[in-house]
Every structure is written in structure tokens, then in C-alpha cells.
Amino acid sequence: MGNVIKEPVGGNLRAIKNSLGVQDSLDRITGEASLQLSVIYGPPLAGKSSYINSHADRFNHLSLGRIVRERAGQQDHLGSVLRDSIENNVPLSSNILLNLALPVSRLRRAKENILDGYPKYAYEVPPLVERCDKNDIELHKLYVKQPSLKKLLQRLAMRRTCDPCYRPLIVGEDCDCGGTPIIRQEDTKEYFMGRYDRYMANAEQTISELTKYCVEVVDVTDN
């Protein structure tokens, strides 16, 4: 079983901020009602994206995994940092992840904004709360989706990744970019179990921390 994870160092933050095109703090929205942000939490391959996509008319999906994979395809300093994280199964700093996932330009008022892939660990909750407070964003619901390990491993057996764009695929699916579906290191059982063990070691504490700030907890495991 993995250990409880602590905040990692963010690397060359100046170069990363230049790559992101962001400032230390995002502009605060004023003169309007607060934006709302929900979080969906569960282990890798839990079907979080599938659940959100099945309610596409309701949710504005902020998929950190997709954002990171797309950004990792760019040949600059940040892309290199992200590729190294993916290939070596190393957590990224909250600063990097929140700058990627939560510029206010991604948020919508007409739909329920739902963050998928962050936070994974309890130490990531306070930076999320701080970012929300700074930008007048209200933490709304916590959706929890926790399938059995057997079901997760069945999904893993079907998983592929596009080379070179890092888009996740399933067996028999082609990527729009014309790349080749391959089994990368992150699609192997050994890599997955490293992620799953970290999840199991940190899930209870992370969910407990999130429930302090979210107004409602919704179990969507069977949905």
C-alpha cells in the first residue's frame, strides 16, 4: 500500500508560468453572482469522465487528465515537465495543476462546472479552496465514484494511448490525429497499481477534507 502523499516541488515555476501564459493570481470576477465548482473523486479508470459525459447537458467537464495529456504534447518546458510526470508516475505541484485546470475562462455559469482529476490528495484541497476564494468560486458538490478493483483492471486491459498526442483510447479505437494506439508504461498493470495504491492510501483523508468545504456529497458509484 502506498504512503500518504505530500506536496511535491513544482520545478522551474518561472518557465512553467511563461509556458502557461498566466500570472501568480487569476483575475477576480466582480459584479456577478459566484461561480460554482463541483468535484468528482475516485480512483483511476473509475469512469468519472464517462459519468460526466453521460450528463453532458448538465456539466461543464474540467478534465485535468485530458488537459495535462494535451499540454504534454507541446514541445516546450512545461510539456517536458508534464511528460516526465506521466512517464514516471510522479505527482505535480498544486500550482501547476490549478493553473492548467482552473483559469476562470474555463468556467461556465449556465452549467455545473465539475473538476475531474484534482484534488487527488488531502494536501491539494487547501490550494483549491484558496484558488476558489481568490476568484469568487463557490465549492458546490462532491461526487464520489469508487468501483471495485476487479472492474478497474478489466477497463485497464482495454486501455491504449495515442502516440504522439497522449489521448486515451480503447482497443480498436483510432485517434483523430492519425497517431498509433500503443500500450505505454502508464497503461501497464504495474503503473496502474502504483496509482491505485496511492489512491487507496489517501482516499479517506482526501474525501474527509473535501467534505469540509463542499455543500453536498453524492455517491455515483453505481451510475
C-alpha positions in Angstrom: 0.0 0.0 0.0 1.3 3.4 -0.9 2.1 6.2 1.5 0.2 9.4 2.2 1.4 11.9 -0.4 2.8 15.3 0.5 3.0 18.4 -1.8 5.7 17.9 -4.5 8.1 20.7 -5.6 6.8 22.5 -8.7 10.0 22.6 -10.8 11.1 25.7 -12.6 8.0 27.8 -11.9 9.1 30.8 -13.8 9.5 28.9 -17.0 6.2 27.0 -16.4 4.3 30.2 -15.8 5.7 31.6 -19.0 4.6 28.4 -20.8 1.1 28.7 -19.3 0.7 32.4 -20.0 -0.7 33.1 -16.5 0.1 35.3 -13.6 0.5 34.4 -10.0 -3.1 35.1 -9.3 -6.1 35.0 -11.6 -8.3 38.0 -12.2 -11.2 38.0 -9.8 -14.7 38.1 -11.3 -16.7 41.0 -9.9 -20.2 42.4 -10.1 -21.8 38.9 -10.7 -23.0 36.0 -8.6 -20.4 33.5 -7.5 -19.4 30.8 -9.9 -19.9 27.2 -8.6 -17.5 24.3 -8.9 -18.1 20.7 -8.1 -15.5 17.9 -7.8 -15.7 14.3 -8.8 -13.4 11.9 -6.9 -12.4 8.3 -7.5 -9.6 6.0 -8.5 -8.0 6.0 -12.0 -10.3 4.3 -14.6 -13.3 4.7 -12.3 -15.4 6.0 -15.1 -15.6 9.6 -13.9 -15.4 11.0 -17.4 -18.0 8.6 -18.6 -20.4 9.6 -15.9 -19.9 13.3 -16.7 -20.2 12.8 -20.4 -23.5 10.9 -19.9 -24.8 14.1 -18.4 -23.2 16.5 -20.9 -26.2 18.8 -21.0 -25.7 19.4 -17.3 -22.0 19.5 -16.7 -19.1 21.6 -17.9 -16.3 19.0 -17.7 -12.9 20.2 -16.5 -10.8 17.1 -17.1 -7.4 17.6 -15.7 -6.1 14.4 -17.2 -7.2 15.4 -20.6 -5.8 18.9 -20.2 -2.4 17.6 -19.0 -2.2 15.0 -21.8 -3.0 17.6 -24.4 -0.5 20.1 -22.9 2.2 17.4 -22.6 2.2 17.1 -26.4 3.7 20.6 -26.7 7.5 20.8 -27.2 8.3 23.4 -24.5 9.5 23.4 -20.9 6.0 22.8 -19.4 5.3 20.0 -21.9 8.6 18.3 -20.9 7.6 18.6 -17.2 4.2 17.0 -17.9 5.6 14.2 -20.0 8.1 13.4 -17.3 5.3 13.3 -14.7 3.2 11.0 -16.9 6.0 8.6 -17.8 7.5 8.3 -14.3 4.2 8.4 -12.3 5.2 11.4 -10.3 2.7 13.9 -8.8 2.8 17.5 -10.0 2.6 20.6 -7.7 -0.8 22.1 -7.0 0.3 25.4 -8.5 1.0 23.7 -11.9 -2.3 21.7 -11.8 -4.5 24.6 -10.8 -3.1 26.9 -13.4 -3.8 24.3 -16.0 -7.3 23.3 -14.8 -8.9 26.4 -13.3 -8.3 29.6 -15.2 -11.7 31.3 -14.8 -12.1 31.4 -18.6 -12.9 27.7 -18.4 -15.8 28.1 -16.1 -19.4 28.5 -17.1 -22.5 29.9 -15.4 -25.1 28.0 -17.5 -23.8 24.6 -16.4 -22.4 22.8 -13.3 -18.7 23.1 -13.5 -17.1 19.8 -12.4 -13.4 19.3 -11.8 -12.2 15.8 -12.7 -8.7 14.7 -11.6 -8.0 17.2 -8.8 -7.6 17.1 -5.9 -6.2 13.5 -5.5 -4.6 14.1 -2.1 -5.6 15.9 1.0 -2.7 18.4 0.7 -4.2 19.6 -2.6 -7.5 20.6 -1.0 -6.3 23.9 0.7 -4.8 25.3 -2.5 -8.1 24.5 -4.3 -10.0 26.3 -1.6 -7.6 29.3 -1.7 -7.9 29.5 -5.5 -11.7 29.4 -5.3 -11.8 32.1 -2.6 -9.5 34.3 -4.7 -11.7 34.1 -7.7 -15.1 34.1 -6.0 -15.8 30.5 -6.9 -18.1 28.5 -4.5 -17.3 24.8 -3.9 -20.6 23.0 -4.6 -21.0 19.2 -4.7 -18.5 16.3 -4.2 -19.3 13.3 -6.4 -17.7 10.1 -5.3 -17.2 7.1 -7.7 -15.4 4.1 -6.4 -15.8 0.9 -8.5 -14.2 -2.4 -7.4 -10.6 -3.2 -8.3 -11.8 -6.0 -10.5 -13.8 -3.7 -12.6 -10.9 -1.2 -12.8 -8.5 -3.9 -14.1 -11.0 -5.0 -16.7 -11.0 -1.4 -18.0 -7.2 -1.3 -17.9 -6.9 -4.3 -20.2 -8.8 -2.4 -22.9 -6.8 0.9 -22.5 -4.4 2.3 -25.1 -2.8 5.7 -25.5 -2.2 7.5 -28.8 1.4 8.1 -29.9 2.2 11.0 -30.1 -0.7 13.1 -28.7 -1.3 11.1 -25.4 -5.1 10.9 -26.0 -6.5 7.8 -24.1 -8.1 5.2 -26.4 -9.6 1.7 -26.1 -8.7 -1.4 -28.1 -9.8 -0.9 -31.7 -10.2 2.9 -31.5 -8.3 5.2 -33.8 -7.2 8.7 -32.8 -8.3 11.8 -34.9 -4.6 12.9 -35.1 -3.7 9.8 -37.1 -1.4 8.5 -34.4 -0.8 4.9 -33.4 -2.6 3.3 -30.4 0.1 1.8 -28.2 0.4 0.4 -24.7 2.5 3.0 -22.9 4.1 2.5 -19.5 1.2 4.3 -17.9 -1.2 1.7 -19.4 0.5 -1.3 -17.7 -0.8 -3.0 -14.7 2.3 -2.2 -12.6 2.0 1.6 -13.3 -1.8 1.5 -12.7 -1.4 -0.3 -9.4 1.1 2.3 -8.2 -1.6 4.9 -8.9 -4.3 2.8 -7.3 -2.3 2.1 -4.1 -1.7 5.9 -3.7 -5.4 6.4 -4.2 -6.3 3.9 -1.5 -3.7 5.3 0.9 -5.1 8.8 0.6 -8.8 8.5 -0.3 -10.3 8.6 3.1 -8.4 11.6 4.2 -9.0 13.5 0.9 -12.7 12.8 1.0 -12.9 13.9 4.6 -11.0 17.2 3.7 -13.3 17.9 0.7 -16.5 17.4 2.7 -15.5 20.3 4.9 -15.9 22.7 2.0 -18.5 21.0 -0.4 -22.1 21.6 0.5 -23.2 18.1 -0.6 -21.7 14.6 -1.1 -23.2 12.4 -3.9 -22.2 8.7 -4.3 -22.4 7.9 -8.1 -20.5 4.6 -7.9 -23.4 2.6 -9.4 -24.2 5.2 -12.1 
